[in-house]
Amino acid sequence: MVGEQRDVEKHHFIPEDYFCELKKEALFDGDRPLELDIGCGEGRFLLEMGQHYPERDFLGLERLLGRVRKVCRRVERLGLSNVKLLRLESGYALEYLLPKAAFSRIHLLFPDPWPKKRHHARRLVQAATVPVLAGVLRPGGEFFFKTDDEPYFLHAREVIQTSTCFEEIPWEEREIFYPQTDFEEHWLGQGKAIYRARFKVTT
Ligand SMILES: C[S@@+](CC[C@H](N)C(=O)[O-])C[C@H]1O[C@@H](n2cnc3c(N)ncnc32)[C@H](O)[C@@H]1O
């Protein structure tokens, strides 16, 4: 591998064993707050968070290799040592690979909404996945959810509220630094409404 490619690849986290739960230390050294961006896409949110919070670590989870490589190149260009990418299907990663009770915050921003009824089972937020999301969060950890798709939003909020894993907490617009994502910018440009909710783990 040539030097420049190696510099980019170091931001791409490749587990030694895909069948074993990772240890938090395998992702980043030290015990700094760790955040997870599920389906990070082209990484605008992830990179801005990494720049804004140098004292925190960020893992972007994305299934498309081209996007992972693009974000890794940007991480290298920005000189960020607190952002890494994992290329994997999120359901598998959350259930089997990511360390339990390790993340301070999870961000699920503009996930594929799967609007057709027969595809609803493909949505990430389901009654069965809510405890899995809660399981990778530290005590007091938070789950942030944003979408332009109202039916998905209402469904997700209902299944989360029905579970006993989370309580919804307020999310005022300017209360916390929370950069726009690529998709958010796109949908806002089209005049669409954005739905958001913030939950705190109770388990
Ligand atoms: C609609 S885009 C949103 C990207 C980004 N969060 C944003 O708001 O700009 C959804 C992203 O999630 C990724 N994705 C979809 N399903 C996934 C899965 N099961 N596991 C990992 N990534 C997934 C897609 O490849 C895509 O990059």
Ligand as a Chemical Component Dictionary entry (heavy atoms), coordinates in Angstrom:
data_LIG
# 
_chem_comp.id                   LIG 
_chem_comp.type                 NON-POLYMER 
_chem_comp.pdbx_formal_charge   0 
_chem_comp.three_letter_code    LIG 
# 
loop_
_chem_comp_atom.comp_id 
_chem_comp_atom.atom_id 
_chem_comp_atom.alt_atom_id 
_chem_comp_atom.type_symbol 
_chem_comp_atom.charge 
_chem_comp_atom.model_Cartn_x 
_chem_comp_atom.model_Cartn_y 
_chem_comp_atom.model_Cartn_z 
_chem_comp_atom.pdbx_ordinal 
LIG C1  C1  C 0  -30.584 8.627  3.276 1  
LIG S1  S1  S 1  -28.882 8.408  3.574 2  
LIG C2  C2  C 0  -28.556 9.544  4.915 3  
LIG C3  C3  C 0  -27.083 9.822  5.083 4  
LIG C4  C4  C 0  -26.735 10.801 6.204 5  
LIG N1  N1  N 0  -27.124 10.307 7.509 6  
LIG C5  C5  C 0  -27.379 12.137 5.935 7  
LIG O1  O1  O 0  -28.341 12.470 6.647 8  
LIG O2  O2  O -1 -26.937 12.836 5.027 9  
LIG C6  C6  C 0  -28.858 6.847  4.401 10 
LIG C7  C7  C 0  -27.454 6.282  4.520 11 
LIG O3  O3  O 0  -27.522 5.098  5.297 12 
LIG C8  C8  C 0  -26.802 4.068  4.652 13 
LIG N2  N2  N 0  -27.459 2.817  5.034 14 
LIG C9  C9  C 0  -28.701 2.415  4.681 15 
LIG N3  N3  N 0  -28.998 1.247  5.245 16 
LIG C10 C10 C 0  -27.906 0.890  5.976 17 
LIG C11 C11 C 0  -27.598 -0.223 6.768 18 
LIG N4  N4  N 0  -28.490 -1.193 6.942 19 
LIG N5  N5  N 0  -26.390 -0.280 7.359 20 
LIG C12 C12 C 0  -25.486 0.722  7.194 21 
LIG N6  N6  N 0  -25.729 1.808  6.445 22 
LIG C13 C13 C 0  -26.926 1.896  5.840 23 
LIG C14 C14 C 0  -26.917 4.366  3.180 24 
LIG O4  O4  O 0  -25.899 3.767  2.417 25 
LIG C15 C15 C 0  -26.846 5.887  3.181 26 
LIG O5  O5  O 0  -25.526 6.347  3.093 27 
# 
loop_
_chem_comp_bond.comp_id 
_chem_comp_bond.atom_id_1 
_chem_comp_bond.atom_id_2 
_chem_comp_bond.value_order 
_chem_comp_bond.pdbx_ordinal 
LIG C1  S1  SING 1  
LIG S1  C2  SING 2  
LIG S1  C6  SING 3  
LIG C2  C3  SING 4  
LIG C3  C4  SING 5  
LIG C4  N1  SING 6  
LIG C4  C5  SING 7  
LIG C5  O1  DOUB 8  
LIG C5  O2  SING 9  
LIG C6  C7  SING 10 
LIG C7  O3  SING 11 
LIG C7  C15 SING 12 
LIG O3  C8  SING 13 
LIG C8  N2  SING 14 
LIG C8  C14 SING 15 
LIG N2  C9  SING 16 
LIG N2  C13 SING 17 
LIG C9  N3  DOUB 18 
LIG N3  C10 SING 19 
LIG C10 C11 SING 20 
LIG C10 C13 DOUB 21 
LIG C11 N4  SING 22 
LIG C11 N5  DOUB 23 
LIG N5  C12 SING 24 
LIG C12 N6  DOUB 25 
LIG N6  C13 SING 26 
LIG C14 O4  SING 27 
LIG C14 C15 SING 28 
LIG C15 O5  SING 29 
# 
